Amino acid sequence: MASPAFTVAVVTAVLFGLAHFYAIADDQRALPFFSVFMVLTAVALIVAGVAVLRTRIWPDGRRFALLAAGVWPLATVPAGAALGDVPHFTAIAVWGLLWTTLGAILLNTGVRHP
């Protein structure tokens, strides 16, 4: 039996794939899939961010990276979409920068697995 986290990851990946399919075939159907994908991804990042904060496995400000990457899209992307294209795409671009920062943190944590 699959774990709940794995099931959510598979559902999220399917939504992302469907969103890309519909973005090519019918852009009106793509928006709900992208929206659900974004929310599921953000919630997963928040859950992981809370776990990192509680365990204190990352020192200093790095421990807030997951939480920031999870809270940012929920707090800014819908508001940016309501304000227009530039604020909307700026919010998405900043989310991309948060993902880049998170990737750099993960590459430089020095954790080695056997």
Backbone torsions as a table, in degrees:
resi	resn	phi	psi	omega
1	MET	NA	134.5	-178.5
2	ALA	-74.8	148.4	178.0
3	SER	-72.5	156.7	178.7
4	PRO	-59.7	-36.8	179.7
5	ALA	-64.9	-40.5	178.4
6	PHE	-65.5	-40.9	178.7
7	THR	-61.7	-44.6	177.8
8	VAL	-62.9	-40.8	179.0
9	ALA	-62.3	-42.0	179.2
10	VAL	-66.4	-44.2	178.3
11	VAL	-61.3	-41.9	179.3
12	THR	-62.8	-44.0	179.1
13	ALA	-64.0	-39.3	177.6
14	VAL	-63.9	-43.3	177.6
15	LEU	-60.2	-41.4	179.4
16	PHE	-64.0	-43.0	177.6
17	GLY	-64.1	-42.8	177.4
18	LEU	-63.9	-38.5	178.9
19	ALA	-62.2	-41.9	178.9
20	HIS	-68.5	-38.8	177.1
21	PHE	-60.4	-50.1	-178.3
22	TYR	-70.4	-25.5	175.8
23	ALA	-63.1	-31.4	177.3
24	ILE	-83.0	-43.2	-173.6
25	ALA	-85.3	-43.0	-174.3
26	ASP	-156.7	97.5	-171.7
27	ASP	-64.5	-20.3	178.4
28	GLN	-70.4	-31.4	178.4
29	ARG	-80.1	-19.6	-176.8
30	ALA	-70.7	-36.2	-174.3
31	LEU	-56.1	-47.3	178.5
32	PRO	-62.9	-37.2	179.3
33	PHE	-66.4	-44.9	177.4
34	PHE	-62.1	-39.2	-178.9
35	SER	-64.8	-46.7	179.2
36	VAL	-65.1	-40.2	177.2
37	PHE	-59.0	-46.4	-179.1
38	MET	-61.9	-44.1	-178.4
39	VAL	-65.6	-45.6	178.8
40	LEU	-61.8	-41.9	178.3
41	THR	-64.1	-44.2	-179.8
42	ALA	-63.6	-42.9	179.3
43	VAL	-63.8	-40.9	177.7
44	ALA	-61.9	-40.7	177.9
45	LEU	-66.0	-37.1	178.1
46	ILE	-65.9	-44.1	178.4
47	VAL	-60.7	-45.9	178.4
48	ALA	-65.1	-38.4	178.8
49	GLY	-63.3	-40.8	176.8
50	VAL	-63.8	-40.6	178.8
51	ALA	-63.6	-41.0	178.9
52	VAL	-66.1	-40.8	177.8
53	LEU	-63.1	-41.4	-177.9
54	ARG	-69.5	-38.0	-177.2
55	THR	-85.5	-18.3	179.7
56	ARG	56.3	39.8	-179.3
57	ILE	-79.7	-20.5	175.2
58	TRP	-109.5	132.9	-179.6
59	PRO	-78.8	170.2	174.7
60	ASP	41.8	-143.0	-173.8
61	GLY	-70.7	-15.3	-179.2
62	ARG	-61.9	-28.0	-176.8
63	ARG	-67.8	-13.7	178.8
64	PHE	-92.7	-2.8	-175.1
65	ALA	-62.9	-46.1	179.6
66	LEU	-63.4	-43.9	-179.5
67	LEU	-63.4	-43.1	178.7
68	ALA	-62.3	-42.1	179.7
69	ALA	-67.2	-23.8	177.7
70	GLY	-86.6	-38.9	-177.2
71	VAL	-77.3	-36.7	-174.7
72	TRP	-51.5	-54.4	-175.2
73	PRO	-65.8	-34.4	179.3
74	LEU	-69.4	-31.9	-177.2
75	ALA	-86.6	-26.0	-170.8
76	THR	-119.0	-34.5	-174.2
77	VAL	-64.2	-46.8	177.8
78	PRO	-63.3	-40.3	178.2
79	ALA	-65.2	-40.9	177.5
80	GLY	-62.9	-39.2	178.3
81	ALA	-64.5	-35.9	178.9
82	ALA	-70.0	-28.1	-177.1
83	LEU	-86.1	-21.7	179.5
84	GLY	139.5	179.7	-175.9
85	ASP	-65.7	-45.4	-176.1
86	VAL	-63.5	-50.5	177.1
87	PRO	-62.4	-36.0	179.6
88	HIS	-62.9	-51.5	-177.9
89	PHE	-72.4	-26.1	173.9
90	THR	-66.8	-42.8	178.0
91	ALA	-61.7	-40.4	178.5
92	ILE	-67.6	-39.6	178.7
93	ALA	-64.3	-40.1	177.4
94	VAL	-65.5	-37.4	176.0
95	TRP	-60.5	-39.9	175.6
96	GLY	-61.5	-39.6	176.6
97	LEU	-65.4	-37.2	175.8
98	LEU	-64.1	-39.4	175.9
99	TRP	-63.8	-40.5	178.2
100	THR	-62.8	-43.7	177.1
101	THR	-61.2	-43.7	178.3
102	LEU	-61.0	-42.0	177.2
103	GLY	-62.4	-42.4	177.8
104	ALA	-63.2	-39.9	177.5
105	ILE	-62.1	-45.8	-179.3
106	LEU	-64.3	-36.1	178.4
107	LEU	-69.8	-28.2	-174.4
108	ASN	-107.2	15.7	-179.8
109	THR	-74.9	-21.1	178.8
110	GLY	78.7	8.9	178.8
111	VAL	-80.3	127.1	178.9
112	ARG	-118.3	132.8	178.0
113	HIS	-106.7	145.6	-179.8
114	PRO	-66.3	NA	NA
